Each structure stands twice: as structure tokens, then as C-alpha cells.
Amino acid sequence: MNIDFGAASDLPQMAVLLEELFTLESDFHPDRDKQLQGLTLILENPACGQLFVLRDGAQIVGMANALITVSTAEGGRVLLLEDVIVRSEYRGRGFGRQLVNHVLDWAREQKMTRVTLLADCDNRAALNFYGKLGFEPSHMTVLRKTLV
């Protein structure tokens, strides 16, 4: 297994992973065209974020999306960690932990001061996973308004 940055040739496999992820999340629904459009935007704008992939040979078995923003509370760049997924048959073997820790190490190297992520409130497995990695609940509430 190795972890590196995603490339244009990885996008189709990443879209498959996002389909799996979005079937697990109650707020989102798979739409291959939208997922490919979003992945392409990130890939073409590295100042906006980075795509990380977990590879087993030529096969992508996990991914994470690291979006970069600025926090006035922190006075610098921070990370929004999204789209963390490991294929179901690879789960439970520490690969998700490796992937997230790799992204956290990268964020530290980039001098980011905070990483925030969202998880479904009823996804106990995800909440436990992130808790074991040191993520703590926030007092903030997520609110959303669709514009299109």
C-alpha cells in the first residue's frame, strides 16, 4: 500500500469511491458527473486543496480530500478534511488510519493549525474512528443552504 496525491488518471476510480461514500451518508447522493467535476476542480487548483489516494498496486482503495481555507480565529490556513473513504473490503486493517495520519502530517508540514471534518451524526463507526485519531466534537452546528 502506498499513499500519494491523486492524479487525473485516478479520477474515475475516485468517483467510484465517492459513490460508495455517498450511499453511506444521509445528506448526500451519488452523482458521478458532479463528483468528477468537483474532483477535477480540486486537482486543477492545488491552492484550493489536495486529493490523497491509497493505492494497492494500480487500484485505488481509499481516498481523502483536503480542502484549504483561512481561519480568522486561527490567523492562518486550516484544513477541511472531506471524502475520507476506504473500500469496504479493505476496512478494519488500519488503512484508514494510515490515510488520515498521512493527510494530518501533510497539513502540519504546510503549517496548518487546525483540521475540521464532518461526519454523519448517526455513523457510530466513523465517529469512533475519528475519536481514536484525536478528533473531538465541536460546539458548532452545521447549517447549510443550497444555492443552485
HUJORA-V303205 format. One record per pair of residues at least 24 apart in sequence whose C-alpha atoms are under 6 Angstrom apart, sorted by the first residue. I is the first residue (numbers start at 0). J is the second residue. Records with the same first field share a line. If there is no record, write none. Layout:
I->J ; J
//
This chain:
0->54 ; 55
1->53 ; 54
2->52 ; 53
3->51 ; 52
4->50 ; 51 ; 52
5->50 ; 51 ; 52
60->85 ; 86
61->85
76->111
77->111 ; 112 ; 113
78->114
79->114 ; 115 ; 116
80->116
//
